[in-house]
Amino acid sequence: MGQIRLRKGLKDNEYQSCINGLGLLQGEQLILKYICFREIQTILFGKPNIDRKKGLLVFTNDNLIFMQLQGNSSSQALRMPLEQIRGVSSLGRRGFLNWSNICFEVDSGITHTFDIWKACEENSDGIDNVQVITEKIQKLLNDTRAEKKRLAKEALAKGAMPAMIFCKFCGARNKADETHCNNCNAPLS
């Protein structure tokens, strides 16, 4: 029996399942990838509990995507446009494994918390410190906002219809000529 090779913290089949399930939109490119746990607050026997879901946190030029592992397969558990992220904060390192705890606050006031373990970008050597991770994510958010602003000004100057619209139910980005949301299948009109 062959040895299972780990791809920076995930088995090859787990990593490939996450990448294959991303469902990138036209023109969407992978920028940052992190192996992490997503913290989800639940109620267990009437008491607050934190459930941790392992997966791959991916940043594209348009979206934050969390691919949650379920056995050897994965599913898209969270997808949000980068424009909806209001702020990024870090709580530093936790535990002896050097987890970097990062929180994202979105426009709806909800906070998403991730314990990031390893970076998977090609130019990363694995574990980055929490400050480096936060700086990379903040730079991506700033660059995305600046680009969207530039494109919107360009479209207004030309009097053109925007190329993308947001779903009013889930916030996902969709092509302007679509009738239903690619993420939640809600009508876009």
N, CA, C and O of each residue as an XYZ file, in Angstrom:
756
protein
N       0.844     -1.175      0.000
C       0.000      0.000      0.000
C       0.890      1.239      0.000
O       1.825      1.325      0.796
N       0.612      2.199     -0.882
C       1.422      3.414     -0.999
C       1.175      4.373      0.141
O       0.119      4.348      0.773
N       2.132      5.199      0.393
C       2.014      6.211      1.437
C       1.166      7.370      0.915
O       1.338      7.797     -0.226
N       0.260      7.875      1.736
C      -0.554      9.024      1.353
C       0.308     10.270      1.507
O       0.794     10.567      2.598
N       0.492     10.990      0.419
C       1.317     12.191      0.435
C       0.438     13.381      0.816
O      -0.636     13.567      0.244
N       0.886     14.179      1.770
C       0.130     15.355      2.183
C       0.539     16.553      1.352
O       1.727     16.786      1.132
N      -0.439     17.313      0.891
C      -0.175     18.548      0.168
C      -0.317     19.685      1.162
O      -1.383     20.286      1.300
N       0.778     19.966      1.848
C       0.815     21.066      2.808
C      -0.362     21.008      3.777
O      -1.004     22.030      4.021
N      -0.658     19.830      4.336
C      -1.685     19.710      5.362
C      -2.968     19.028      4.923
O      -3.763     18.627      5.773
N      -3.198     18.883      3.621
C      -4.362     18.158      3.118
C      -3.872     16.983      2.291
O      -2.831     17.064      1.640
N      -4.617     15.901      2.319
C      -4.310     14.791      1.417
C      -4.535     15.279     -0.006
O      -5.350     16.172     -0.239
N      -3.818     14.698     -0.951
C      -3.941     15.123     -2.349
C      -5.387     15.071     -2.836
O      -5.848     15.986     -3.519
N      -6.110     13.988     -2.480
C      -7.491     13.872     -2.951
C      -8.403     14.915     -2.292
O      -9.350     15.381     -2.926
N      -8.137     15.292     -1.031
C      -8.917     16.334     -0.371
C      -8.674     17.689     -1.032
O      -9.612     18.431     -1.328
N      -7.403     17.993     -1.256
C      -7.037     19.262     -1.890
C      -7.662     19.346     -3.288
O      -8.241     20.371     -3.647
N      -7.547     18.282     -4.066
C      -8.074     18.272     -5.435
C      -9.588     18.394     -5.429
O     -10.154     19.053     -6.300
N     -10.261     17.767     -4.456
C     -11.709     17.886     -4.329
C     -12.109     19.343     -4.078
O     -13.076     19.840     -4.655
N     -11.353     20.016     -3.211
C     -11.623     21.433     -2.921
C     -11.434     22.286     -4.167
O     -12.290     23.112     -4.484
N     -10.330     22.099     -4.874
C     -10.038     22.895     -6.068
C     -11.065     22.629     -7.170
O     -11.520     23.560     -7.834
N     -11.430     21.358     -7.364
C     -12.392     21.007     -8.411
C     -13.786     21.563     -8.131
O     -14.537     21.828     -9.069
N     -14.146     21.745     -6.866
C     -15.480     22.208     -6.515
C     -15.637     23.709     -6.410
O     -16.711     24.184     -6.043
N     -14.606     24.468     -6.720
C     -14.660     25.924     -6.549
C     -15.735     26.594     -7.399
O     -16.370     27.545     -6.943
N     -15.950     26.126     -8.607
C     -16.960     26.741     -9.480
C     -16.646     28.190     -9.792
O     -17.485     29.069     -9.597
N     -15.452     28.439    -10.270
C     -15.034     29.816    -10.561
C     -15.841     30.397    -11.711
O     -16.158     29.704    -12.678
N     -16.169     31.676    -11.591
C     -16.878     32.384    -12.650
C     -15.896     32.780    -13.743
O     -14.682     32.736    -13.546
N     -16.429     33.164    -14.888
C     -15.577     33.580    -15.997
C     -14.711     34.768    -15.558
O     -15.223     35.749    -15.019
N     -13.417     34.673    -15.790
C     -12.491     35.742    -15.437
C     -11.997     35.694    -13.997
O     -11.143     36.492    -13.612
N     -12.520     34.774    -13.200
C     -12.118     34.668    -11.797
C     -10.806     33.890    -11.699
O     -10.647     32.844    -12.329
N      -9.867     34.412    -10.901
C      -8.551     33.798    -10.773
C      -8.225     33.551     -9.306
O      -8.561     34.366     -8.447
N      -7.566     32.422     -9.015
C      -7.130     32.117     -7.650
C      -5.980     33.037     -7.271
O      -5.036     33.214     -8.041
N      -6.065     33.625     -6.071
C      -5.008     34.519     -5.591
C      -4.328     33.922     -4.353
O      -3.113     33.726     -4.349
N      -5.112     33.632     -3.300
C      -4.583     33.092     -2.045
C      -5.350     31.830     -1.670
O      -6.552     31.733     -1.915
N      -4.647     30.855     -1.070
C      -5.287     29.621     -0.599
C      -4.695     29.279      0.763
O      -3.480     29.318      0.952
N      -5.580     28.938      1.719
C      -5.135     28.591      3.070
C      -5.878     27.362      3.579
O      -7.099     27.269      3.453
N      -5.143     26.433      4.148
C      -5.740     25.307      4.853
C      -6.170     25.844      6.218
O      -5.387     26.502      6.903
N      -7.405     25.565      6.610
C      -7.892     26.180      7.849
C      -9.066     25.402      8.436
O      -9.545     24.422      7.865
N      -9.501     25.872      9.585
C     -10.748     25.456     10.208
C     -11.641     26.673     10.284
O     -11.187     27.751     10.668
N     -12.911     26.520      9.923
C     -13.890     27.594     10.063
C     -14.639     27.361     11.365
O     -15.135     26.264     11.621
N     -14.716     28.395     12.176
C     -15.438     28.292     13.445
C     -16.886     28.703     13.241
O     -17.175     29.804     12.774
N     -17.792     27.799     13.599
C     -19.227     28.065     13.484
C     -19.846     27.919     14.864
O     -19.719     26.875     15.504
N     -20.516     28.966     15.316
C     -21.150     28.918     16.627
C     -22.489     28.203     16.514
O     -23.319     28.540     15.670
N     -22.687     27.211     17.379
C     -23.922     26.435     17.414
C     -24.410     26.354     18.852
O     -23.722     26.774     19.783
N     -25.594     25.812     19.016
C     -26.147     25.560     20.353
C     -26.215     24.048     20.518
O     -26.850     23.360     19.719
N     -25.560     23.532     21.554
C     -25.541     22.108     21.825
C     -26.063     21.887     23.237
O     -25.467     22.356     24.207
N     -27.174     21.172     23.350
C     -27.825     20.918     24.641
C     -28.098     22.221     25.398
O     -27.923     22.300     26.614
N     -28.532     23.247     24.644
C     -28.888     24.524     25.241
C     -27.717     25.417     25.593
O     -27.910     26.494     26.158
N     -26.505     24.992     25.271
C     -25.317     25.791     25.587
C     -24.583     26.174     24.303
O     -24.555     25.397     23.349
N     -23.987     27.372     24.273
C     -23.218     27.769     23.090
C     -22.027     26.830     22.872
O     -21.369     26.414     23.825
N     -21.771     26.513     21.638
C     -20.701     25.602     21.282
C     -20.043     26.110     19.994
O     -20.716     26.703     19.151
N     -18.749     25.885     19.837
C     -18.057     26.247     18.602
C     -17.726     24.966     17.853
O     -16.996     24.108     18.348
N     -18.276     24.855     16.657
C     -18.026     23.709     15.786
C     -16.950     24.128     14.796
O     -17.030     25.211     14.215
N     -15.951     23.291     14.599
C     -14.839     23.620     13.697
C     -14.901     22.717     12.470
O     -14.897     21.491     12.588
N     -14.959     23.331     11.297
C     -15.037     22.608     10.032
C     -13.744     22.813      9.256
O     -13.367     23.951      8.976
N     -13.053     21.716      8.903
C     -11.792     21.786      8.172
C     -12.051     22.007      6.691
O     -13.028     21.503      6.136
N     -11.158     22.772      6.052
C     -11.308     22.988      4.626
C     -10.229     23.870      4.048
O      -9.154     24.038      4.623
N     -10.542     24.429      2.896
C      -9.623     25.286      2.162
C     -10.284     26.643      1.975
O     -11.347     26.741      1.362
N      -9.659     27.683      2.500
C     -10.120     29.058      2.345
C      -9.415     29.633      1.131
O      -8.186     29.670      1.079
N     -10.197     30.086      0.147
C      -9.646     30.555     -1.115
C     -10.091     31.995     -1.356
O     -11.250     32.352     -1.144
N      -9.141     32.804     -1.802
C      -9.445     34.162     -2.230
C      -9.176     34.233     -3.725
O      -8.097     33.873     -4.195
N     -10.175     34.703     -4.465
C      -9.990     34.943     -5.891
C      -9.940     36.449     -6.092
O      -9.976     37.201     -5.118
N      -9.860     36.895     -7.314
C      -9.897     38.323     -7.568
C     -11.294     38.897     -7.325
O     -11.452     40.118     -7.312
N     -12.320     38.044     -7.129
C     -13.683     38.503     -6.898
C     -14.315     38.037     -5.588
O     -15.132     38.758     -5.016
N     -13.955     36.844     -5.099
C     -14.692     36.228     -3.996
C     -13.800     35.606     -2.932
O     -12.644     35.264     -3.181
N     -14.370     35.469     -1.743
C     -13.832     34.611     -0.685
C     -14.662     33.342     -0.769
O     -15.891     33.407     -0.792
N     -14.007     32.190     -0.815
C     -14.708     30.902     -0.904
C     -14.134     29.976      0.162
O     -12.916     29.859      0.296
N     -15.015     29.314      0.924
C     -14.567     28.289      1.859
C     -15.100     26.954      1.382
O     -16.309     26.733      1.325
N     -14.171     26.059      1.037
C     -14.511     24.700      0.615
C     -14.382     23.805      1.848
O     -13.278     23.564      2.335
N     -15.514     23.316      2.344
C     -15.550     22.517      3.566
C     -15.400     21.039      3.252
O     -16.093     20.508      2.385
N     -14.487     20.373      3.963
C     -14.264     18.946      3.765
C     -15.306     18.129      4.505
O     -15.675     18.431      5.639
N     -15.770     17.082      3.831
C     -16.693     16.123      4.420
C     -16.206     14.754      3.980
O     -16.569     14.268      2.909
N     -15.383     14.138      4.813
C     -14.733     12.893      4.416
C     -13.669     13.202      3.380
O     -12.820     14.067      3.595
N     -13.714     12.496      2.255
C     -12.767     12.750      1.173
C     -13.312     13.703      0.121
O     -12.627     13.993     -0.860
N     -14.532     14.194      0.307
C     -15.111     15.134     -0.651
C     -15.274     16.500      0.016
O     -15.091     16.643      1.225
N     -15.615     17.483     -0.783
C     -15.783     18.834     -0.251
C     -17.000     19.485     -0.879
O     -17.489     19.056     -1.924
N     -17.479     20.532     -0.217
C     -18.576     21.319     -0.767
C     -18.330     22.779     -0.431
O     -17.635     23.109      0.530
N     -18.911     23.633     -1.239
C     -18.748     25.069     -1.037
C     -19.668     25.503      0.104
O     -20.888     25.538     -0.052
N     -19.072     25.834      1.250
C     -19.859     26.189      2.429
C     -20.047     27.696      2.565
O     -20.964     28.147      3.252
N     -19.192     28.471      1.920
C     -19.274     29.925      2.018
C     -18.690     30.538      0.762
O     -17.608     30.158      0.316
N     -19.410     31.483      0.198
C     -18.921     32.241     -0.960
C     -19.458     33.650     -0.824
O     -20.668     33.856     -0.727
N     -18.554     34.621     -0.816
C     -19.007     36.003     -0.738
C     -18.088     36.899     -1.562
O     -16.876     36.688     -1.601
N     -18.672     37.896     -2.219
C     -17.848     38.851     -2.956
C     -16.916     39.607     -2.009
O     -17.290     39.923     -0.879
N     -15.720     39.889     -2.474
C     -14.742     40.597     -1.640
C     -15.248     41.975     -1.227
O     -14.872     42.480     -0.169
N     -16.103     42.591     -2.056
C     -16.623     43.924     -1.728
C     -17.471     43.917     -0.462
O     -17.643     44.959      0.170
N     -18.005     42.754     -0.082
C     -18.848     42.684      1.105
C     -18.045     42.566      2.404
O     -18.610     42.681      3.492
N     -16.756     42.341      2.297
C     -15.922     42.226      3.500
C     -15.565     43.625      3.965
O     -14.868     44.363      3.270
N     -16.050     43.984      5.151
C     -15.808     45.321      5.699
C     -14.472     45.427      6.385
O     -13.819     46.469      6.322
N     -14.055     44.360      7.041
C     -12.811     44.434      7.795
C     -12.203     43.075      8.051
O     -12.880     42.047      8.041
N     -10.900     43.102      8.280
C     -10.133     41.898      8.597
C      -9.423     42.159      9.907
O      -8.777     43.194     10.069
N      -9.533     41.238     10.839
C      -8.803     41.378     12.095
C      -8.153     40.044     12.432
O      -8.627     38.981     12.031
N      -7.073     40.127     13.169
C      -6.380     38.903     13.560
C      -6.301     38.846     15.067
O      -6.099     39.858     15.738
N      -6.465     37.650     15.581
C      -6.410     37.446     17.022
C      -5.090     36.803     17.425
O      -4.930     36.374     18.567
N      -4.150     36.736     16.494
C      -2.834     36.176     16.791
C      -2.799     34.676     16.651
O      -3.654     34.074     16.001
N      -1.811     34.085     17.262
C      -1.584     32.638     17.190
C      -2.313     31.937     18.320
O      -2.476     32.477     19.414
N      -2.755     30.695     18.020
C      -3.395     29.881     19.051
C      -2.768     28.506     19.053
O      -2.531     27.922     17.996
N      -2.502     27.996     20.220
C      -2.058     26.621     20.367
C      -0.639     26.372     19.922
O       0.035     27.259     19.398
N      -0.198     25.155     20.140
C       1.175     24.788     19.799
C       1.357     24.559     18.307
O       2.491     24.454     17.841
N       0.260     24.478     17.538
C       0.366     24.263     16.101
C       0.492     25.562     15.314
O       0.561     25.543     14.085
N       0.522     26.698     16.024
C       0.665     28.003     15.384
C      -0.466     28.328     14.414
O      -0.215     28.750     13.286
N      -1.698     28.134     14.846
C      -2.847     28.543     14.049
C      -2.930     30.057     14.076
O      -2.739     30.669     15.126
N      -3.212     30.668     12.938
C      -3.436     32.107     12.863
C      -4.935     32.334     12.816
O      -5.597     31.884     11.881
N      -5.479     33.019     13.800
C      -6.914     33.235     13.895
C      -7.261     34.549     13.196
O      -6.819     35.615     13.624
N      -8.054     34.476     12.119
C      -8.418     35.636     11.307
C      -9.940     35.754     11.281
O     -10.642     34.758     11.107
N     -10.447     36.979     11.454
C     -11.887     37.236     11.415
C     -12.207     38.196     10.271
O     -11.469     39.149     10.019
N     -13.320     37.930      9.585
C     -13.802     38.795      8.511
C     -15.183     39.288      8.893
O     -16.083     38.489      9.147
N     -15.356     40.605      8.936
C     -16.675     41.164      9.190
C     -17.257     41.576      7.852
O     -16.601     42.262      7.069
N     -18.493     41.157      7.587
C     -19.124     41.451      6.311
C     -20.204     42.508      6.494
O     -20.572     42.842      7.620
N     -20.713     43.039      5.368
C     -21.681     44.132      5.384
C     -22.904     43.856      6.246
O     -23.472     44.783      6.823
N     -23.319     42.594      6.341
C     -24.516     42.255      7.110
C     -24.260     42.269      8.624
O     -25.186     42.060      9.408
N     -23.011     42.515      9.038
C     -22.657     42.550     10.456
C     -22.214     41.196     10.994
O     -21.847     41.094     12.165
N     -22.239     40.174     10.181
C     -21.815     38.834     10.586
C     -20.298     38.757     10.554
O     -19.658     39.355      9.689
N     -19.726     38.022     11.497
C     -18.283     37.805     11.524
C     -17.997     36.338     11.232
O     -18.583     35.447     11.846
N     -17.094     36.098     10.295
C     -16.649     34.745      9.957
C     -15.237     34.582     10.496
O     -14.363     35.404     10.221
N     -15.015     33.515     11.266
C     -13.720     33.286     11.908
C     -13.085     32.022     11.358
O     -13.732     30.985     11.214
N     -11.793     32.140     11.054
C     -11.031     31.012     10.516
C      -9.731     30.871     11.288
O      -9.068     31.861     11.599
N      -9.373     29.624     11.596
C      -8.063     29.308     12.157
C      -7.222     28.807     11.000
O      -7.367     27.665     10.562
N      -6.341     29.667     10.505
C      -5.539     29.342      9.335
C      -4.284     28.623      9.781
O      -3.597     29.057     10.706
N      -3.990     27.506      9.105
C      -2.831     26.713      9.460
C      -1.708     26.896      8.463
O      -0.597     27.266      8.843
N      -1.978     26.645      7.194
C      -0.919     26.719      6.192
C      -1.393     27.439      4.949
O      -2.552     27.336      4.547
N      -0.460     28.177      4.347
C      -0.721     28.814      3.069
C      -0.414     27.828      1.961
O       0.477     26.991      2.103
N      -1.140     27.918      0.864
C      -0.938     26.997     -0.256
C      -0.545     27.723     -1.538
O      -0.488     27.098     -2.597
N      -0.271     29.039     -1.470
C       0.127     29.711     -2.704
C       1.484     29.191     -3.132
O       2.266     28.695     -2.321
N       1.741     29.311     -4.395
C       2.993     28.793     -4.941
C       4.212     29.480     -4.339
O       5.259     28.850     -4.192
N       4.097     30.767     -3.985
C       5.254     31.502     -3.470
C       5.360     31.457     -1.950
O       6.172     32.179     -1.370
N       4.559     30.626     -1.299
C       4.579     30.541      0.159
C       5.360     29.312      0.601
O       5.363     28.283     -0.075
N       6.020     29.438      1.743
C       6.744     28.283      2.268
C       5.936     27.560      3.342
O       6.499     26.821      4.149
N       4.628     27.767      3.355
C       3.778     27.048      4.301
C       3.193     27.968      5.348
O       2.309     28.771      5.049
N       3.675     27.860      6.565
C       3.097     28.619      7.665
C       3.606     30.057      7.629
O       4.805     30.303      7.756
N       2.685     31.002      7.454
C       3.000     32.430      7.522
C       2.569     32.931      8.887
O       1.674     32.358      9.508
N       3.202     33.998      9.359
C       2.732     34.534     10.621
C       1.451     35.319     10.379
O       1.154     35.710      9.250
N       0.711     35.540     11.430
C      -0.616     36.138     11.330
C      -0.564     37.526     10.710
O      -1.491     37.919     10.002
N       0.495     38.269     10.961
C       0.614     39.612     10.386
C       0.782     39.544      8.867
O       0.187     40.341      8.142
N       1.583     38.603      8.386
C       1.781     38.431      6.940
C       0.473     38.040      6.267
O       0.129     38.578      5.215
N      -0.256     37.109      6.868
C      -1.537     36.664      6.313
C      -2.510     37.836      6.248
O      -3.138     38.064      5.215
N      -2.638     38.581      7.348
C      -3.551     39.718      7.397
C      -3.171     40.768      6.361
O      -4.049     41.322      5.700
N      -1.888     41.050      6.208
C      -1.429     42.040      5.229
C      -1.741     41.594      3.802
O      -2.180     42.406      2.987
N      -1.519     40.313      3.488
C      -1.818     39.802      2.148
C      -3.307     39.944      1.837
O      -3.679     40.376      0.746
N      -4.156     39.580      2.798
C      -5.603     39.644      2.587
C      -6.051     41.096      2.467
O      -6.856     41.420      1.594
N      -5.543     41.978      3.335
C      -5.925     43.391      3.285
C      -5.497     44.028      1.968
O      -6.240     44.825      1.394
N      -4.301     43.681      1.485
C      -3.829     44.212      0.196
C      -4.747     43.745     -0.926
O      -5.105     44.534     -1.801
N      -5.131     42.472     -0.908
C      -6.049     41.958     -1.923
C      -7.379     42.709     -1.883
O      -7.908     43.082     -2.930
N      -7.923     42.935     -0.685
C      -9.190     43.669     -0.553
C      -9.062     45.092     -1.079
O      -9.944     45.569     -1.794
N      -7.977     45.774     -0.734
C      -7.758     47.152     -1.194
C      -7.611     47.208     -2.710
O      -8.196     48.073     -3.362
N      -6.827     46.285     -3.271
C      -6.638     46.242     -4.721
C      -7.951     45.965     -5.437
O      -8.231     46.564     -6.476
N      -8.760     45.061     -4.888
C     -10.049     44.721     -5.494
C     -10.994     45.917     -5.472
O     -11.658     46.213     -6.465
N     -11.048     46.598     -4.333
C     -11.925     47.775     -4.236
C     -11.509     48.852     -5.234
O     -12.357     49.458     -5.889
N     -10.212     49.085     -5.348
C      -9.709     50.103     -6.275
C     -10.043     49.728     -7.725
O     -10.443     50.588     -8.510
N      -9.881     48.457     -8.078
C     -10.182     48.004     -9.437
C     -11.676     48.111     -9.736
O     -12.053     48.548    -10.823
N     -12.531     47.720     -8.790
C     -13.981     47.807     -8.999
C     -14.413     49.266     -9.154
O     -15.282     49.582     -9.966
N     -13.808     50.134     -8.379
C     -14.118     51.563     -8.465
C     -13.713     52.109     -9.835
O     -14.452     52.875    -10.453
N     -12.536     51.707    -10.296
C     -12.046     52.157    -11.602
C     -12.974     51.663    -12.716
O     -13.330     52.426    -13.614
N     -13.362     50.390    -12.655
C     -14.248     49.831    -13.675
C     -15.629     50.490    -13.660
O     -16.218     50.715    -14.717
N     -16.143     50.797    -12.476
C     -17.445     51.449    -12.373
C     -17.394     52.850    -12.971
O     -18.316     53.261    -13.675
N     -16.319     53.584    -12.692
C     -16.167     54.932    -13.262
C     -16.074     54.856    -14.782
O     -16.656     55.677    -15.491
N     -15.343     53.874    -15.270
C     -15.195     53.669    -16.710
C     -16.549     53.366    -17.351
O     -16.879     53.919    -18.400
N     -17.329     52.488    -16.723
C     -18.643     52.115    -17.255
C     -19.589     53.312    -17.253
O     -20.343     53.505    -18.207
N     -19.555     54.121    -16.186
C     -20.412     55.303    -16.117
C     -20.035     56.312    -17.194
O     -20.901     56.931    -17.812
N     -18.736     56.469    -17.412
C     -18.275     57.414    -18.426
C     -18.744     56.991    -19.819
O     -19.056     57.836    -20.658
N     -18.792     55.684    -20.057
C     -19.217     55.166    -21.361
C     -20.730     55.010    -21.448
O     -21.267     54.812    -22.538
N     -21.425     55.099    -20.314
C     -22.872     54.884    -20.288
C     -23.240     53.429    -20.493
O     -24.357     53.118    -20.905
N     -22.301     52.532    -20.206
C     -22.516     51.099    -20.420
C     -23.176     50.443    -19.208
O     -23.087     50.936    -18.084
N     -23.836     49.322    -19.470
C     -24.438     48.526    -18.401
C     -23.330     47.748    -17.687
O     -22.427     47.236    -18.348
N     -23.375     47.645    -16.351
C     -22.344     46.896    -15.646
C     -22.289     45.432    -16.100
O     -23.316     44.843    -16.439
N     -21.091     44.855    -16.105
C     -20.915     43.469    -16.551
C     -21.391     42.477    -15.504
O     -21.741     41.348    -15.848
N     -21.413     42.867    -14.240
C     -21.809     41.973    -13.157
C     -22.860     42.645    -12.271
O     -22.860     43.864    -12.100
N     -23.756     41.823    -11.713
C     -24.727     42.306    -10.733
C     -24.691     41.370     -9.532
O     -24.258     40.223     -9.643
N     -25.150     41.868     -8.376
C     -25.152     41.074     -7.156
C     -26.554     40.560     -6.871
O     -27.541     41.267     -7.078
N     -26.633     39.316     -6.391
C     -27.903     38.724     -5.974
C     -28.348     39.400     -4.678
O     -27.553     39.541     -3.748
N     -29.604     39.817     -4.612
C     -30.091     40.481     -3.405
C     -30.347     39.514     -2.254
O     -30.560     39.946     -1.121
N     -30.327     38.201     -2.533
C     -30.570     37.206     -1.495
C     -29.279     36.683     -0.869
O     -29.167     36.623      0.356
N     -28.295     36.301     -1.702
C     -27.063     35.721     -1.146
C     -25.836     36.596     -1.371
O     -24.778     36.331     -0.800
N     -25.962     37.636     -2.194
C     -24.844     38.547     -2.422
C     -23.847     38.078     -3.465
O     -22.850     38.761     -3.699
N     -24.078     36.941     -4.098
C     -23.127     36.410     -5.082
C     -23.108     37.284     -6.332
O     -24.119     37.874     -6.711
N     -21.954     37.352     -6.953
C     -21.772     38.110     -8.188
C     -22.252     37.250     -9.366
O     -21.949     36.059     -9.440
N     -23.006     37.872    -10.283
C     -23.530     37.185    -11.456
C     -23.349     38.071    -12.680
O     -23.257     39.293    -12.565
N     -23.300     37.450    -13.846
C     -23.257     38.216    -15.088
C     -24.559     38.997    -15.223
O     -25.613     38.529    -14.792
N     -24.492     40.175    -15.816
C     -25.660     41.043    -15.938
C     -26.751     40.429    -16.812
O     -27.922     40.772    -16.650
N     -26.402     39.536    -17.729
C     -27.404     38.951    -18.611
C     -28.040     37.669    -18.056
O     -28.868     37.057    -18.730
N     -27.666     37.258    -16.838
C     -28.249     36.065    -16.208
C     -29.630     36.404    -15.649
O     -29.874     37.538    -15.238
N     -30.528     35.426    -15.635
C     -31.859     35.637    -15.060
C     -31.963     35.100    -13.639
O     -32.787     35.567    -12.852
N     -31.104     34.092    -13.302
C     -31.120     33.493    -11.974
C     -29.702     33.460    -11.414
O     -28.735     33.347    -12.167
N     -29.581     33.558    -10.100
C     -28.293     33.558     -9.418
C     -27.588     32.213     -9.602
O     -28.204     31.158     -9.456
N     -26.301     32.258     -9.922
C     -25.514     31.035    -10.071
C     -25.286     30.335     -8.740
O     -25.020     29.133     -8.712
N     -25.386     31.071     -7.631
C     -25.100     30.518     -6.312
C     -26.345     29.921     -5.649
O     -26.312     28.787     -5.172
N     -27.452     30.691     -5.618
C     -28.651     30.243     -4.882
C     -29.864     30.024     -5.777
O     -30.915     29.609     -5.290
N     -29.742     30.293     -7.077
C     -30.789     30.105     -8.071
C     -31.990     31.033     -7.882
O     -33.060     30.773     -8.432
N     -31.827     32.104     -7.116
C     -32.915     33.078     -6.938
C     -33.018     33.950     -8.182
O     -32.016     34.164     -8.865
N     -34.218     34.461     -8.494
C     -34.341     35.355     -9.645
C     -33.569     36.654     -9.411
O     -33.558     37.182     -8.299
N     -32.929     37.160    -10.450
C     -32.088     38.363    -10.321
C     -32.821     39.652    -10.640
O     -32.257     40.729    -10.450
N     -34.032     39.586    -11.107
C     -34.736     40.820    -11.471
C     -35.514     41.389    -10.328
O     -36.160     42.426    -10.476
